[in-house]
């Protein structure tokens, strides 16, 4: 998903032109793994099965990229910290559905751009990136 998402995102957001493709791949892949793990945690009833999944994911992330696990841990810490802050923000009281995409997308944008988003386009890109990543895993772990 990471590599294939670059061109469609670039079509909408010039801000990512010139972004290092290897960095894009790592950041977006880790975000995808994070979402898949979060959805699995809710859908897999057994602690034993969740632990086995986490062992496999950790092993595969380390094989794929030596920084994969620490990057995923960074995202998890960021997500927990920022969700707690903005969940109480009045701007989200009427639209709480935007919390997850905005938090996830802000982490992706900051790490891909290697700085905080500064323009309106970059801020709009945050929500789009978070939404795209979450939507990509919408049906995972369901039995339908």
Phi, psi and omega in degrees: 000324186299306183294318182289343181276344186298308184299313178297325178291319178298324178301328181264332188225102179298340184302335182268358177301131179089357177294139178299120184297326178294318178297314177306311182300315181295310185295312182290323177297316179297319177298320178295317178298317179303313181295316180299318178296315181298318179291324178295320180302329179274335188260337182264114188286334188268130175301321181298317179292319178296318179296319178296318177299314181297323177297315179296315180298314180300315179299313182293320177298317179296322178293321183287315183207125182302336179264003185300313182292315181293327177292320177295321176296321177299314178299316180300314179296316179300312183300310181299317182293313185285322177301318180299321181288309187279345177298334179262003180283126180303334179297336181257358185296325179272342183226061182295344179296344181271353182299303183300310179297324181291319180292311179298314180296325179293321177296316179299309183300313180300319183282329177284316180283340183064032176188168177289142175302137185244329185260166176300321179298315180295323178291322176294325179297327180303307182297320180296316180295317178296316180295318178300316181293314179295317181296327180298340182241018186302321183264001183296144174071006176267155182267007182282000000 
